[in-house]
Amino acid sequence: MLSALVGLVVIAVVGFVVLTVLLAVFGMVFGLAFGLLGLAITLAVKILPLVLVGWLVVKLVQRGERGSRPRIPASDRRWLDS
């Protein structure tokens, strides 16, 4: 009777350890998955609009610079080419 009781206690302890390890692995997998999902949402909602606005500002500045460049007169161009 005592050996059966010790056997059941050992099986219960081993089962508890296995269950704890399995739950820890599942928790780690879900934590990593939701962590990556949170990172993706942060990138899409907070950082991507800032990058888009910055890119648009750079393009507008480049467009403005193209129109305001001083043109070299033909006589100066001939002098530079010679």
Phi and psi restraints in degrees (range 20) as a CNS / XPLOR table:
assign (resid 1 and name C) (resid 2 and name N)
       (resid 2 and name CA) (resid 2 and name C) 1.0 -66.3 20.0 2
assign (resid 2 and name N) (resid 2 and name CA)
       (resid 2 and name C) (resid 3 and name N) 1.0 -38.6 20.0 2
assign (resid 2 and name C) (resid 3 and name N)
       (resid 3 and name CA) (resid 3 and name C) 1.0 -66.6 20.0 2
assign (resid 3 and name N) (resid 3 and name CA)
       (resid 3 and name C) (resid 4 and name N) 1.0 -35.3 20.0 2
assign (resid 3 and name C) (resid 4 and name N)
       (resid 4 and name CA) (resid 4 and name C) 1.0 -66.9 20.0 2
assign (resid 4 and name N) (resid 4 and name CA)
       (resid 4 and name C) (resid 5 and name N) 1.0 -39.8 20.0 2
assign (resid 4 and name C) (resid 5 and name N)
       (resid 5 and name CA) (resid 5 and name C) 1.0 -66.4 20.0 2
assign (resid 5 and name N) (resid 5 and name CA)
       (resid 5 and name C) (resid 6 and name N) 1.0 -43.3 20.0 2
assign (resid 5 and name C) (resid 6 and name N)
       (resid 6 and name CA) (resid 6 and name C) 1.0 -63.7 20.0 2
assign (resid 6 and name N) (resid 6 and name CA)
       (resid 6 and name C) (resid 7 and name N) 1.0 -40.5 20.0 2
assign (resid 6 and name C) (resid 7 and name N)
       (resid 7 and name CA) (resid 7 and name C) 1.0 -61.6 20.0 2
assign (resid 7 and name N) (resid 7 and name CA)
       (resid 7 and name C) (resid 8 and name N) 1.0 -43.1 20.0 2
assign (resid 7 and name C) (resid 8 and name N)
       (resid 8 and name CA) (resid 8 and name C) 1.0 -65.3 20.0 2
assign (resid 8 and name N) (resid 8 and name CA)
       (resid 8 and name C) (resid 9 and name N) 1.0 -38.7 20.0 2
assign (resid 8 and name C) (resid 9 and name N)
       (resid 9 and name CA) (resid 9 and name C) 1.0 -65.5 20.0 2
assign (resid 9 and name N) (resid 9 and name CA)
       (resid 9 and name C) (resid 10 and name N) 1.0 -43.2 20.0 2
assign (resid 9 and name C) (resid 10 and name N)
       (resid 10 and name CA) (resid 10 and name C) 1.0 -63.1 20.0 2
assign (resid 10 and name N) (resid 10 and name CA)
       (resid 10 and name C) (resid 11 and name N) 1.0 -44.5 20.0 2
assign (resid 10 and name C) (resid 11 and name N)
       (resid 11 and name CA) (resid 11 and name C) 1.0 -63.0 20.0 2
assign (resid 11 and name N) (resid 11 and name CA)
       (resid 11 and name C) (resid 12 and name N) 1.0 -38.6 20.0 2
assign (resid 11 and name C) (resid 12 and name N)
       (resid 12 and name CA) (resid 12 and name C) 1.0 -66.4 20.0 2
assign (resid 12 and name N) (resid 12 and name CA)
       (resid 12 and name C) (resid 13 and name N) 1.0 -42.5 20.0 2
assign (resid 12 and name C) (resid 13 and name N)
       (resid 13 and name CA) (resid 13 and name C) 1.0 -65.6 20.0 2
assign (resid 13 and name N) (resid 13 and name CA)
       (resid 13 and name C) (resid 14 and name N) 1.0 -44.5 20.0 2
assign (resid 13 and name C) (resid 14 and name N)
       (resid 14 and name CA) (resid 14 and name C) 1.0 -63.7 20.0 2
assign (resid 14 and name N) (resid 14 and name CA)
       (resid 14 and name C) (resid 15 and name N) 1.0 -42.8 20.0 2
assign (resid 14 and name C) (resid 15 and name N)
       (resid 15 and name CA) (resid 15 and name C) 1.0 -61.6 20.0 2
assign (resid 15 and name N) (resid 15 and name CA)
       (resid 15 and name C) (resid 16 and name N) 1.0 -41.3 20.0 2
assign (resid 15 and name C) (resid 16 and name N)
       (resid 16 and name CA) (resid 16 and name C) 1.0 -63.4 20.0 2
assign (resid 16 and name N) (resid 16 and name CA)
       (resid 16 and name C) (resid 17 and name N) 1.0 -42.4 20.0 2
assign (resid 16 and name C) (resid 17 and name N)
       (resid 17 and name CA) (resid 17 and name C) 1.0 -64.5 20.0 2
assign (resid 17 and name N) (resid 17 and name CA)
       (resid 17 and name C) (resid 18 and name N) 1.0 -45.0 20.0 2
assign (resid 17 and name C) (resid 18 and name N)
       (resid 18 and name CA) (resid 18 and name C) 1.0 -63.3 20.0 2
assign (resid 18 and name N) (resid 18 and name CA)
       (resid 18 and name C) (resid 19 and name N) 1.0 -44.4 20.0 2
assign (resid 18 and name C) (resid 19 and name N)
       (resid 19 and name CA) (resid 19 and name C) 1.0 -62.7 20.0 2
assign (resid 19 and name N) (resid 19 and name CA)
       (resid 19 and name C) (resid 20 and name N) 1.0 -39.8 20.0 2
assign (resid 19 and name C) (resid 20 and name N)
       (resid 20 and name CA) (resid 20 and name C) 1.0 -63.7 20.0 2
assign (resid 20 and name N) (resid 20 and name CA)
       (resid 20 and name C) (resid 21 and name N) 1.0 -43.6 20.0 2
assign (resid 20 and name C) (resid 21 and name N)
       (resid 21 and name CA) (resid 21 and name C) 1.0 -65.5 20.0 2
assign (resid 21 and name N) (resid 21 and name CA)
       (resid 21 and name C) (resid 22 and name N) 1.0 -42.6 20.0 2
assign (resid 21 and name C) (resid 22 and name N)
       (resid 22 and name CA) (resid 22 and name C) 1.0 -62.4 20.0 2
assign (resid 22 and name N) (resid 22 and name CA)
       (resid 22 and name C) (resid 23 and name N) 1.0 -44.8 20.0 2
assign (resid 22 and name C) (resid 23 and name N)
       (resid 23 and name CA) (resid 23 and name C) 1.0 -65.1 20.0 2
assign (resid 23 and name N) (resid 23 and name CA)
       (resid 23 and name C) (resid 24 and name N) 1.0 -35.5 20.0 2
assign (resid 23 and name C) (resid 24 and name N)
       (resid 24 and name CA) (resid 24 and name C) 1.0 -65.6 20.0 2
assign (resid 24 and name N) (resid 24 and name CA)
       (resid 24 and name C) (resid 25 and name N) 1.0 -41.1 20.0 2
assign (resid 24 and name C) (resid 25 and name N)
       (resid 25 and name CA) (resid 25 and name C) 1.0 -65.9 20.0 2
assign (resid 25 and name N) (resid 25 and name CA)
       (resid 25 and name C) (resid 26 and name N) 1.0 -44.9 20.0 2
assign (resid 25 and name C) (resid 26 and name N)
       (resid 26 and name CA) (resid 26 and name C) 1.0 -62.1 20.0 2
assign (resid 26 and name N) (resid 26 and name CA)
       (resid 26 and name C) (resid 27 and name N) 1.0 -41.9 20.0 2
assign (resid 26 and name C) (resid 27 and name N)
       (resid 27 and name CA) (resid 27 and name C) 1.0 -62.2 20.0 2
assign (resid 27 and name N) (resid 27 and name CA)
       (resid 27 and name C) (resid 28 and name N) 1.0 -39.9 20.0 2
assign (resid 27 and name C) (resid 28 and name N)
       (resid 28 and name CA) (resid 28 and name C) 1.0 -66.6 20.0 2
assign (resid 28 and name N) (resid 28 and name CA)
       (resid 28 and name C) (resid 29 and name N) 1.0 -41.8 20.0 2
assign (resid 28 and name C) (resid 29 and name N)
       (resid 29 and name CA) (resid 29 and name C) 1.0 -64.3 20.0 2
assign (resid 29 and name N) (resid 29 and name CA)
       (resid 29 and name C) (resid 30 and name N) 1.0 -47.4 20.0 2
assign (resid 29 and name C) (resid 30 and name N)
       (resid 30 and name CA) (resid 30 and name C) 1.0 -66.7 20.0 2
assign (resid 30 and name N) (resid 30 and name CA)
       (resid 30 and name C) (resid 31 and name N) 1.0 -38.2 20.0 2
assign (resid 30 and name C) (resid 31 and name N)
       (resid 31 and name CA) (resid 31 and name C) 1.0 -62.7 20.0 2
assign (resid 31 and name N) (resid 31 and name CA)
       (resid 31 and name C) (resid 32 and name N) 1.0 -42.2 20.0 2
assign (resid 31 and name C) (resid 32 and name N)
       (resid 32 and name CA) (resid 32 and name C) 1.0 -66.9 20.0 2
assign (resid 32 and name N) (resid 32 and name CA)
       (resid 32 and name C) (resid 33 and name N) 1.0 -41.9 20.0 2
assign (resid 32 and name C) (resid 33 and name N)
       (resid 33 and name CA) (resid 33 and name C) 1.0 -63.7 20.0 2
assign (resid 33 and name N) (resid 33 and name CA)
       (resid 33 and name C) (resid 34 and name N) 1.0 -46.9 20.0 2
assign (resid 33 and name C) (resid 34 and name N)
       (resid 34 and name CA) (resid 34 and name C) 1.0 -72.6 20.0 2
assign (resid 34 and name N) (resid 34 and name CA)
       (resid 34 and name C) (resid 35 and name N) 1.0 -27.6 20.0 2
assign (resid 34 and name C) (resid 35 and name N)
       (resid 35 and name CA) (resid 35 and name C) 1.0 -65.1 20.0 2
assign (resid 35 and name N) (resid 35 and name CA)
       (resid 35 and name C) (resid 36 and name N) 1.0 -43.8 20.0 2
assign (resid 35 and name C) (resid 36 and name N)
       (resid 36 and name CA) (resid 36 and name C) 1.0 -67.1 20.0 2
assign (resid 36 and name N) (resid 36 and name CA)
       (resid 36 and name C) (resid 37 and name N) 1.0 -36.5 20.0 2
assign (resid 36 and name C) (resid 37 and name N)
       (resid 37 and name CA) (resid 37 and name C) 1.0 -64.6 20.0 2
assign (resid 37 and name N) (resid 37 and name CA)
       (resid 37 and name C) (resid 38 and name N) 1.0 -41.7 20.0 2
assign (resid 37 and name C) (resid 38 and name N)
       (resid 38 and name CA) (resid 38 and name C) 1.0 -63.6 20.0 2
assign (resid 38 and name N) (resid 38 and name CA)
       (resid 38 and name C) (resid 39 and name N) 1.0 -39.1 20.0 2
assign (resid 38 and name C) (resid 39 and name N)
       (resid 39 and name CA) (resid 39 and name C) 1.0 -64.0 20.0 2
assign (resid 39 and name N) (resid 39 and name CA)
       (resid 39 and name C) (resid 40 and name N) 1.0 -43.0 20.0 2
assign (resid 39 and name C) (resid 40 and name N)
       (resid 40 and name CA) (resid 40 and name C) 1.0 -63.8 20.0 2
assign (resid 40 and name N) (resid 40 and name CA)
       (resid 40 and name C) (resid 41 and name N) 1.0 -41.2 20.0 2
assign (resid 40 and name C) (resid 41 and name N)
       (resid 41 and name CA) (resid 41 and name C) 1.0 -65.6 20.0 2
assign (resid 41 and name N) (resid 41 and name CA)
       (resid 41 and name C) (resid 42 and name N) 1.0 -40.6 20.0 2
assign (resid 41 and name C) (resid 42 and name N)
       (resid 42 and name CA) (resid 42 and name C) 1.0 -62.3 20.0 2
assign (resid 42 and name N) (resid 42 and name CA)
       (resid 42 and name C) (resid 43 and name N) 1.0 -43.8 20.0 2
assign (resid 42 and name C) (resid 43 and name N)
       (resid 43 and name CA) (resid 43 and name C) 1.0 -62.7 20.0 2
assign (resid 43 and name N) (resid 43 and name CA)
       (resid 43 and name C) (resid 44 and name N) 1.0 -42.1 20.0 2
assign (resid 43 and name C) (resid 44 and name N)
       (resid 44 and name CA) (resid 44 and name C) 1.0 -73.0 20.0 2
assign (resid 44 and name N) (resid 44 and name CA)
       (resid 44 and name C) (resid 45 and name N) 1.0 -34.2 20.0 2
assign (resid 44 and name C) (resid 45 and name N)
       (resid 45 and name CA) (resid 45 and name C) 1.0 -95.1 20.0 2
assign (resid 45 and name N) (resid 45 and name CA)
       (resid 45 and name C) (resid 46 and name N) 1.0 -36.2 20.0 2
assign (resid 45 and name C) (resid 46 and name N)
       (resid 46 and name CA) (resid 46 and name C) 1.0 -103.7 20.0 2
assign (resid 46 and name N) (resid 46 and name CA)
       (resid 46 and name C) (resid 47 and name N) 1.0 -45.6 20.0 2
assign (resid 46 and name C) (resid 47 and name N)
       (resid 47 and name CA) (resid 47 and name C) 1.0 -88.3 20.0 2
assign (resid 47 and name N) (resid 47 and name CA)
       (resid 47 and name C) (resid 48 and name N) 1.0 -40.3 20.0 2
assign (resid 47 and name C) (resid 48 and name N)
       (resid 48 and name CA) (resid 48 and name C) 1.0 -60.0 20.0 2
assign (resid 48 and name N) (resid 48 and name CA)
       (resid 48 and name C) (resid 49 and name N) 1.0 -42.5 20.0 2
assign (resid 48 and name C) (resid 49 and name N)
       (resid 49 and name CA) (resid 49 and name C) 1.0 -62.8 20.0 2
assign (resid 49 and name N) (resid 49 and name CA)
       (resid 49 and name C) (resid 50 and name N) 1.0 -37.7 20.0 2
assign (resid 49 and name C) (resid 50 and name N)
       (resid 50 and name CA) (resid 50 and name C) 1.0 -64.6 20.0 2
assign (resid 50 and name N) (resid 50 and name CA)
       (resid 50 and name C) (resid 51 and name N) 1.0 -41.3 20.0 2
assign (resid 50 and name C) (resid 51 and name N)
       (resid 51 and name CA) (resid 51 and name C) 1.0 -64.9 20.0 2
assign (resid 51 and name N) (resid 51 and name CA)
       (resid 51 and name C) (resid 52 and name N) 1.0 -41.6 20.0 2
assign (resid 51 and name C) (resid 52 and name N)
       (resid 52 and name CA) (resid 52 and name C) 1.0 -63.7 20.0 2
assign (resid 52 and name N) (resid 52 and name CA)
       (resid 52 and name C) (resid 53 and name N) 1.0 -43.9 20.0 2
assign (resid 52 and name C) (resid 53 and name N)
       (resid 53 and name CA) (resid 53 and name C) 1.0 -64.2 20.0 2
assign (resid 53 and name N) (resid 53 and name CA)
       (resid 53 and name C) (resid 54 and name N) 1.0 -42.5 20.0 2
assign (resid 53 and name C) (resid 54 and name N)
       (resid 54 and name CA) (resid 54 and name C) 1.0 -61.2 20.0 2
assign (resid 54 and name N) (resid 54 and name CA)
       (resid 54 and name C) (resid 55 and name N) 1.0 -42.7 20.0 2
assign (resid 54 and name C) (resid 55 and name N)
       (resid 55 and name CA) (resid 55 and name C) 1.0 -63.5 20.0 2
assign (resid 55 and name N) (resid 55 and name CA)
       (resid 55 and name C) (resid 56 and name N) 1.0 -42.7 20.0 2
assign (resid 55 and name C) (resid 56 and name N)
       (resid 56 and name CA) (resid 56 and name C) 1.0 -63.7 20.0 2
assign (resid 56 and name N) (resid 56 and name CA)
       (resid 56 and name C) (resid 57 and name N) 1.0 -40.3 20.0 2
assign (resid 56 and name C) (resid 57 and name N)
       (resid 57 and name CA) (resid 57 and name C) 1.0 -63.2 20.0 2
assign (resid 57 and name N) (resid 57 and name CA)
       (resid 57 and name C) (resid 58 and name N) 1.0 -43.1 20.0 2
assign (resid 57 and name C) (resid 58 and name N)
       (resid 58 and name CA) (resid 58 and name C) 1.0 -61.9 20.0 2
assign (resid 58 and name N) (resid 58 and name CA)
       (resid 58 and name C) (resid 59 and name N) 1.0 -42.8 20.0 2
assign (resid 58 and name C) (resid 59 and name N)
       (resid 59 and name CA) (resid 59 and name C) 1.0 -65.2 20.0 2
assign (resid 59 and name N) (resid 59 and name CA)
       (resid 59 and name C) (resid 60 and name N) 1.0 -39.2 20.0 2
assign (resid 59 and name C) (resid 60 and name N)
       (resid 60 and name CA) (resid 60 and name C) 1.0 -66.3 20.0 2
assign (resid 60 and name N) (resid 60 and name CA)
       (resid 60 and name C) (resid 61 and name N) 1.0 -39.7 20.0 2
assign (resid 60 and name C) (resid 61 and name N)
       (resid 61 and name CA) (resid 61 and name C) 1.0 -65.7 20.0 2
assign (resid 61 and name N) (resid 61 and name CA)
       (resid 61 and name C) (resid 62 and name N) 1.0 -42.1 20.0 2
assign (resid 61 and name C) (resid 62 and name N)
       (resid 62 and name CA) (resid 62 and name C) 1.0 -63.7 20.0 2
assign (resid 62 and name N) (resid 62 and name CA)
       (resid 62 and name C) (resid 63 and name N) 1.0 -39.2 20.0 2
assign (resid 62 and name C) (resid 63 and name N)
       (resid 63 and name CA) (resid 63 and name C) 1.0 -65.3 20.0 2
assign (resid 63 and name N) (resid 63 and name CA)
       (resid 63 and name C) (resid 64 and name N) 1.0 -40.1 20.0 2
assign (resid 63 and name C) (resid 64 and name N)
       (resid 64 and name CA) (resid 64 and name C) 1.0 -67.2 20.0 2
assign (resid 64 and name N) (resid 64 and name CA)
       (resid 64 and name C) (resid 65 and name N) 1.0 -35.1 20.0 2
assign (resid 64 and name C) (resid 65 and name N)
       (resid 65 and name CA) (resid 65 and name C) 1.0 -69.2 20.0 2
assign (resid 65 and name N) (resid 65 and name CA)
       (resid 65 and name C) (resid 66 and name N) 1.0 -34.4 20.0 2
assign (resid 65 and name C) (resid 66 and name N)
       (resid 66 and name CA) (resid 66 and name C) 1.0 -62.8 20.0 2
assign (resid 66 and name N) (resid 66 and name CA)
       (resid 66 and name C) (resid 67 and name N) 1.0 -38.8 20.0 2
assign (resid 66 and name C) (resid 67 and name N)
       (resid 67 and name CA) (resid 67 and name C) 1.0 -78.2 20.0 2
assign (resid 67 and name N) (resid 67 and name CA)
       (resid 67 and name C) (resid 68 and name N) 1.0 -21.5 20.0 2
assign (resid 67 and name C) (resid 68 and name N)
       (resid 68 and name CA) (resid 68 and name C) 1.0 -101.5 20.0 2
assign (resid 68 and name N) (resid 68 and name CA)
       (resid 68 and name C) (resid 69 and name N) 1.0 9.7 20.0 2
assign (resid 68 and name C) (resid 69 and name N)
       (resid 69 and name CA) (resid 69 and name C) 1.0 -71.2 20.0 2
assign (resid 69 and name N) (resid 69 and name CA)
       (resid 69 and name C) (resid 70 and name N) 1.0 134.8 20.0 2
assign (resid 69 and name C) (resid 70 and name N)
       (resid 70 and name CA) (resid 70 and name C) 1.0 -71.4 20.0 2
assign (resid 70 and name N) (resid 70 and name CA)
       (resid 70 and name C) (resid 71 and name N) 1.0 135.7 20.0 2
assign (resid 70 and name C) (resid 71 and name N)
       (resid 71 and name CA) (resid 71 and name C) 1.0 -87.9 20.0 2
assign (resid 71 and name N) (resid 71 and name CA)
       (resid 71 and name C) (resid 72 and name N) 1.0 140.8 20.0 2
assign (resid 71 and name C) (resid 72 and name N)
       (resid 72 and name CA) (resid 72 and name C) 1.0 -86.9 20.0 2
assign (resid 72 and name N) (resid 72 and name CA)
       (resid 72 and name C) (resid 73 and name N) 1.0 127.3 20.0 2
assign (resid 72 and name C) (resid 73 and name N)
       (resid 73 and name CA) (resid 73 and name C) 1.0 -62.8 20.0 2
assign (resid 73 and name N) (resid 73 and name CA)
       (resid 73 and name C) (resid 74 and name N) 1.0 158.0 20.0 2
assign (resid 73 and name C) (resid 74 and name N)
       (resid 74 and name CA) (resid 74 and name C) 1.0 -61.3 20.0 2
assign (resid 74 and name N) (resid 74 and name CA)
       (resid 74 and name C) (resid 75 and name N) 1.0 -37.2 20.0 2
assign (resid 74 and name C) (resid 75 and name N)
       (resid 75 and name CA) (resid 75 and name C) 1.0 -65.2 20.0 2
assign (resid 75 and name N) (resid 75 and name CA)
       (resid 75 and name C) (resid 76 and name N) 1.0 -40.9 20.0 2
assign (resid 75 and name C) (resid 76 and name N)
       (resid 76 and name CA) (resid 76 and name C) 1.0 -68.3 20.0 2
assign (resid 76 and name N) (resid 76 and name CA)
       (resid 76 and name C) (resid 77 and name N) 1.0 -37.2 20.0 2
assign (resid 76 and name C) (resid 77 and name N)
       (resid 77 and name CA) (resid 77 and name C) 1.0 -63.2 20.0 2
assign (resid 77 and name N) (resid 77 and name CA)
       (resid 77 and name C) (resid 78 and name N) 1.0 -42.3 20.0 2
assign (resid 77 and name C) (resid 78 and name N)
       (resid 78 and name CA) (resid 78 and name C) 1.0 -63.6 20.0 2
assign (resid 78 and name N) (resid 78 and name CA)
       (resid 78 and name C) (resid 79 and name N) 1.0 -39.0 20.0 2
assign (resid 78 and name C) (resid 79 and name N)
       (resid 79 and name CA) (resid 79 and name C) 1.0 -66.5 20.0 2
assign (resid 79 and name N) (resid 79 and name CA)
       (resid 79 and name C) (resid 80 and name N) 1.0 -40.1 20.0 2
assign (resid 79 and name C) (resid 80 and name N)
       (resid 80 and name CA) (resid 80 and name C) 1.0 -69.0 20.0 2
assign (resid 80 and name N) (resid 80 and name CA)
       (resid 80 and name C) (resid 81 and name N) 1.0 -35.9 20.0 2
assign (resid 80 and name C) (resid 81 and name N)
       (resid 81 and name CA) (resid 81 and name C) 1.0 -72.6 20.0 2
assign (resid 81 and name N) (resid 81 and name CA)
       (resid 81 and name C) (resid 82 and name N) 1.0 -23.6 20.0 2
